[in-house]
Amino acid sequence: MATDERNFRSIYYEKVGFKSVEEKKSLEILLKEKSLDRGKLGQFCLRFTVPHSYRSLLWKLLLGVLPMQVNCHSFVMSQRKQEYNDLLHTLQVLRMIEEKTAKFKVFLAMWQIKTNDLTFDVSVLYDKNSSASSFVAIVKILIHFFDDDADIFWIANKFYDNVVNMKGDIPRLIEVTHNLLEKEDPEFYKTLKSNAVLDNLPLAKWFDCCFAGIFNDNCIIRIWDKICGGSYKILAYLVTFSLTTLRHRIIKMTDVASITQCIKNIPEDTADNIVNKTIDMWQHNGSPLTVHDKPKPT
């Protein structure tokens, strides 16, 4: 694990249950700079849990919704909101949405305008076999954690842009998953391989949506903090510990649908424990320091 460089007060806070106090202070200091340091902000996401009150700002900075120059934030965000309003108005003029249209469908249509993929055939607006399903799954998670619609739309855009840039790494990520699972539980790994279960799991699809709609919504956000910080590889650890934690149930299953449903139905306290183990092992293996794991520019 990376050397803990925090001072003695951090250790004291952890022992008495106030682990986040010193971390929040450290983040506030980083955010007070006139020209912010992307590297340091990314390292904060990788090492610590992001306070909910700062998550929107931190993600917007790391994903490129906002620049690192603080004095530009007001102007840039006003332009983002103006573009959001223009896209929304376009859909209203085209009569493709109405007041009761689900928010995720509105965001999807706006995103499809930006990607030149919008169609006037509403029946194919949401194709479950396309990248639209991954974008929608991500949006549905973000809606639960952020209040501002313009923020949600732009964070979803940039977050998915990063995912698209990482798609070339999915074969390697699947390989890492196999290696981790074999290391953590060789017997279980052998069983899954011999039954062809592991090879049939839709790992590429899970990685493409970063487990949105697959893993507990309230817990996946902590994994996404690490993705925003630059580590897509943490998803391999999430797969590994999800499967090993549910080992005794999964070993009795032979079809992928049942396993996927099993992961979807993990109780929140169990999901939280899985995330804790995922982050601990991922940090123990030095992933935050891996050059290959740094975010790609969008």
HELIX and SHEET records of a PDB file:
HELIX    1   1 PHE A    8  LYS A   15  1                                   8    
HELIX    2   2 LYS A   19  LEU A   31  1                                  13    
HELIX    3   3 ARG A   38  ARG A   47  1                                  10    
HELIX    4   4 HIS A   52  LEU A   63  1                                  12    
HELIX    5   5 VAL A   70  CYS A   72  5                                   3    
HELIX    6   6 HIS A   73  VAL A   93  1                                  21    
HELIX    7   7 LYS A  103  LYS A  114  1                                  12    
HELIX    8   8 VAL A  122  VAL A  124  5                                   3    
HELIX    9   9 SER A  131  PHE A  145  1                                  15    
HELIX   10  10 ASP A  149  MET A  166  1                                  18    
HELIX   11  11 LYS A  167  ASP A  169  5                                   3    
HELIX   12  12 ILE A  170  GLU A  184  1                                  15    
HELIX   13  13 PRO A  186  SER A  194  1                                   9    
HELIX   14  14 VAL A  197  ASN A  200  1                                   4    
HELIX   15  15 LEU A  203  ASP A  208  1                                   6    
HELIX   16  16 ASP A  217  GLY A  229  1                                  13    
HELIX   17  17 ILE A  234  THR A  245  1                                  12    
HELIX   18  18 ARG A  247  ILE A  250  1                                   4    
HELIX   19  19 VAL A  256  LYS A  264  1                                   9    
HELIX   20  20 GLU A  268  HIS A  284  1                                  17    
HELIX   21  21 SER A  287  LEU A  289  5                                   3    
HELIX   22  22 VAL A  291  ASP A  293  5                                   3    
END                                                                             
